[in-house]
Amino acid sequence: MSNKIGVLVMSYGTPESLDQVEAYYTHIRRGHPPTEEQLKELKDRYEAIVGGVFPLRANTDNQVEALQETLNRLSGDSGYEFVCYQGLKHAAPFIEDGVDKIAQDGIKEAIGIVLAPHYSVMSVGGYIKRAETKSSEAGISMKFIRSYHTHPKLIEAFANRVSSKLELFKEAGAERDTVKVLFSAHSLPAKILEMGDPYRDQLLETSREVARKAGVSNWQFTWQSAGRTSDPWLGPDILDTLHDLSKEQVEDVLVAPVGFVSDHLEVLYDLDIEAKTVAKELDMRLERIDSLNTDPLYMETLSEMILETVKNN
Ligand code: FEC
């Protein structure tokens, strides 16, 4: 007998074309349209990465497909069939659309998971709140996975990427221990710390575990991609960190953006273009680890979290 379980796979979302950027940006700003200048600046960043293509779209599609395949393979003869549905935070299909589809397919039991490993009330918490509201309206019993930042396979996947990039520095003549490994993640308004939010501590835990697994002692954590608002954001920002490292005569830097799991604007622009430009001005070599995208170890991390949640209920 097949017992279907819906999996709502939630991700940030991205526009499909340049003419959708304004609506997308307005949604991120909770209904407040950007100024002409802000809109132009964002469109310019999308144009700079790959000529106005939106890589997060295909990457999320591929992750959802690979997760469904991995999950059904690993669930073996459990009697469950997992069906994955996409739900995006800021673009269609929205989180609510994903829940609607689960309901239309007559599925009554579901699990929600976010393609971001660390919990903050302002990030994953927001996804979960929307999915919870919609699923209770639709009569679906939905359980959520809030974080998976120390799952051994996630740590292994990141550590493999750190080790292989450190090899490239070695081949270019650098001593492994002189390369500064910078773990990074999206900044959030600093007020989250007063709220006892686990985001920063979870990111530090992931960084520590990845460093240990990859045998790296020369590392530090830094923030990136802070919003352009007047509130204080968590720092130091990566661009300031690069200036500080340059004063300490650091020449080689490997960035490991462990707060992200896909290639998208915050990686391809903020790191590969902006941070690389600053590093070049400072005469430093900056490389970045490859993004996880559909790495089998990442797909197994998500699948194991989901299977465990089903087993424990
Ligand atoms: O490639 C793409 O099209 C999308 C890339 C993208 C990802 C992403 C992930 C996170 N964000 C997080 C927090 C915030 C907060 C604000 C904010 C604003 C933006 C803007 C763009 C953008 N974010 Fe994002 N984020 C991505 C893209 N983000 C574009 C608007 C312009 C700008 O500020 O650069 C500020 C909102 C406000 O004004 O109130 C806060 C967090 C993550 C990582 C977790 C996750 O994936 O959900 C946290 C990918």
Residues whose N, C-alpha, C, O or C-beta is under 5 A from the ligand:
A	BS01	FEC	Y12 G13 T14 P15 I28 R29 L56 L115 A116 S123 H186 S187 A226 G227 R228 G259 H264 L265 E266
